[in-house]
Amino acid sequence: MDIRDVVTIMKTSKAAVLSTVNESGYPESRALLNLANAKKYPKLADKAIRLTENTVTLYFTTNTSSRKITQLRANPKASLYFCIPDKFLGAGAVGEIEEITDETVKKEFWQTGWRIYYPKGYTDPDYTLLKFTSKKIRCWGGFAKHEFS
């Protein structure tokens, strides 16, 4: 298994599980829409994930008013987990998340169906675009563990 296989897992997983550190120092996990999944987001799949050597960059959206944004502003360290349960494949990444404030980039990711969450569109103050950059990736596949950093 190589890093491209890990990217395939990330692109195929229906959701991404994001873990952040809360104010008490404990991890909190929640599912995010996986914008890299081409079946769900065909217009975003090529933009939402980038591979540079063994580093993966992923983009996600969320509500600015969410608890995860408060947590990420206090501590940008996070982990992501992707899986394909029926094939016993999984990939976990640790890294850091930054908020993207550039309206041009936010507009590039905008999907009209998201007005249900962000009524004012890509300029809605509650629409946040996040960029995750991996530091280390661990995965399971082919009956073995694999690590990339």
N, C-alpha and C positions, 0 to 999 in steps of 0.2 A: 504494500500500500504506500502511495506517495501523497504529497500534499494536494495534488489534483483530485485524488480520490476523496480527500477530506472536503474539498470545495464542492464536489458532487453531492456529498451528504448534506452539506449546508444548503445547497440549491434545491435539494429534493425534500428536505424536512418541511412539514406543513407549518410549523411554528418554530420560533426561537424562544428559549427560556432564558431570561435575563435575571441575573442575581446581582444585587447591589448590597451595600453595607448600610444598615440603619443607624440611627443616632445612638443606639445602645451598643453598637459594634457587632451586631448579629446580621447574618445574611438574610435577605428577603428575595424570593424568586417569583417571577410572573411570566406568563407567555406574552410574546409580542408577535405582531404580524410579520411574517418572513418575506420581506420585499424581494429577496433574491430567488424566491420560488417562481420559476417561469410560468408554471401552470396557473398560479394565482395572480401574478403580476407580470404579464408578458412585456409590458412597456418599461418595466423597471429592472428586470432581472440582470441585464448587463451592466446597469449603473449601480445597483445596490450591493454588489460584491466585487472586490478587486483582489487579485493575488499578485504580490511582489515578493519573489523568492519564497520564503516560508512565512511571510506576514500576510494576514488576511484583513482587509478593511471591509466593513459592513455598515450599511445605513438602515436606520429604523425611524419610525415616527411615533410620537406619543403626545399626550396632553401636557402642556407646560405646567398646568395646575396639579399634576400627579405627584404622588409621594416619591416616585422614583427620581423625578427631576430634582427635588429637594435633596435627596440622598446623593445623587451624582454631582450636584454642585458642591456638596460638602466633601465628597470623596469620589473622584472619577474612576477609581479602580472597580472593575466589574468582571463578571464571567458570563459567557453565553454557552448554551448547550443545544445541540441539534441532534435529532435521532430519527431513524427509520426503524420503528420497533419490529415490524414483521420480518426484517432482514438482519436483526440484531446488530445494527450499525449505529454508532454514536460518535459525536465529536464535541469536545468541550474546549473552549478557548478562554484564556484570561488576558486582560488588557485594560485599556483605558478608553473612556467615552468622552467625547466633546460635543457640545451643542453647536450646530451650524446656524449662524445668524444671517448669512448672506441670502438675501431674498431671491436672487437669481438661481442659486442652487436649490433653495426650498421650492421654487416654482418648477424646476426640472423634475422633482420627485412628486409633485402634486398630482393626485388622482381625483377626478370630479366626484366619484362615489364617496369620498371622505367628507363631503359637506355635512353629512349626518353627525360627524364628530366635530368638525370645524366649520361652522356656518359661514364665516367670512372668507373662506378659501385659504389660499396659501399665505395671506397676510393676517390671518386670524392670530391674535396674540396667544391663543391656547394651542396652536400648532407648532410643535417642535420637531426638528430633524436632528437625529443623533448620528454621530460617526464613531464607530468602534474600531480600534486598531489592536490587533492581537499582539501579545508578547510571547505567549506559549500556547500551543495547541496539543491536546492529547485526544487520541481517538482509539476506538476499538473496531476491528474489522479483520476478516480472514483469520479468526481465532487467535489474534495477537494484539498487543498494545503497540501504539505508535506515538512518537512525540516529535513535534516540530517547534523550533524556536529560532 
